[in-house]
Amino acid sequence: MTHLKAAGTQAGSPRQLRSGWLGKDSFFWLALVSVLFLLAELSPELVRMPLGADEIGYIAQLSAHASGVQLPPVHGQGAGLLAAPVTLLTTSLTAVRIWMSVLSAVALFLALFAWRGLRPAWVLALAGFILGMLAITQLSGVQIYPDWWGAVAVLGLAGLFLHAVNGTMRERVVLPLIGLVSLLIVLMRPQNIVFILGPIIIATLLVPGWRKPKVWAALAVGMVLGAAQWAAESGWYGGLGSRLHLAAQEPPSLGLYFSLPYQIRVLSGPWYCPAASSCPGMAYPGELIWFIGLALLAAIGLAVAWGQQTKASSALAAGIALWVVVLYSFLVPFAAPRYILPSLALGAILAADGIAWLVTESGRRTAAAVVVSVFLLVGVVTQRIVLNHEVAAQTSGRQFIAKANALIKLGVRPPCALSKVNSSYIAYYVGCTGTWTGETTSEFFARIGGLSAWRQVKVPPDLAKQVGPVFVKK
């Protein structure tokens, strides 16, 4: 560990690499892959996909549509803040999907650009292509969820960190950027201090050459500001102590689990598995073979980097990727591929390294180029099939507006309350308030002024199963 150095570009002088706009280190490749990612996200099925339950929670307090829905206390406000420039102005689903798509494409470009100098641009573009072709990436990029933003932020942060400890970027530029990206990661979820930033924090302690006080300070400023924002908005939940108490009630309870088999199982859909109870069958079992191939490419990339200048950056990428998978596999019983997006993002760097070695330095470069091309083409096609299947399933299951309209026809008007746990996604469209996961009925009514202030509205049994008892203000 004492000899790790965040060395820069592979063989070849900067002039050789950067010659011409189609040179190996040209900006063009990073811009091209980001544009291709944007075009993939702007497909009609993604742009028209209804908001999910968590998305509604993130935008409820930052929306032009008035409602009494609050962000669950355990969550961070980061995803909602990114969407706010649009959600505060309009309720147009298309507008917010396009906005998030553009932001995601720009973020991908910036994250890859942060690695420039650590890899030739064409290799970074290849990593971006691999990451961007994944079905879960394309879906997450248009959604108002924190997972994609944690992934793309830690990808960029790893590059900035390596530049900072190696002295290959000016301090007055790189240190504020490290603080800003760290802040973004914590704003997404306070737990990201451990789940995502943990490996970088540990690396600064274990590697002597990486023990840079200014880098520690930049990381600390970002983390403290992110945690401070979460604490500052605790007034909405009765104070910091109350918010911590409410957050601790949201499942899963703290403990050890082993959800790795489920995390692997959901890669090809269905994309959510309550591993503690049951897990649906795989939609496309054969797709796991492709992911195994991707993992093998990443392993090749890590192996060939071990004797080269890219050793340090590869070790950090592998460490972050493994860290996220291990924590979600042992501390979270639920499985969803969006949870491990940071691992996929850093793993894409390693896979691109593996491909670059196979097609430029291995003994059978021509055969390797053919096999890799077929592998990537198969990935593009099959991942799109998986994406279309999952989008159709999620779209058909999100009939929130129809259920809300049924309540409105029954005369339910704000101020109103839906008391069934996880009914906030319907409550939002009616303008009501709703309960959080883990919140008891008594706690819910205590939060909204007590049961005596409300009267119950009779609703049909089939609708009651969806929303629970419905109340309006007396």
Secondary structure, DSSP 8 states (H G I E B T S, - for coil): -TT-------SS-HHHHT-STTSTT-HHHHHHHHHHHHHHHTSHHHHT----HHHHHHHGGGSSS-------TTS-SHHHHHHHHHHTT---HHHHHHHHHHHHHHHHHHHHHTTBTTB-HHHHHHHHHHHHHSHHHHHHHHS--HHHHHHHHHHHHHHHHHHHHHT-S-HHHHHHHHHHHHHHHHHH-TTHHHHTTHHHHHHHHH-GGG--HHHHHHHHHHHHHHHHHHHHGGGGGTSHHHHHHHHHHSSS-SS----HHHHHHGGGS-S-EETTT-----S-TTHHHHHHHHHHHHHHHHHHHTTSTTHHHHHHHHHHHHHHHHHHHHH--EE-GGGGHHHHHHHHHHHHHHHHHHHHTSTTHHHHHHHHHHHHHHHHHHHHHHHHHHHHHHHHH--HHHHHHHHHHTT--SSEEE-STT-HHHHHHHT-EE--TT--HHHHHHHTT-GGGEEEE---HHHHHHH-SEEEE-
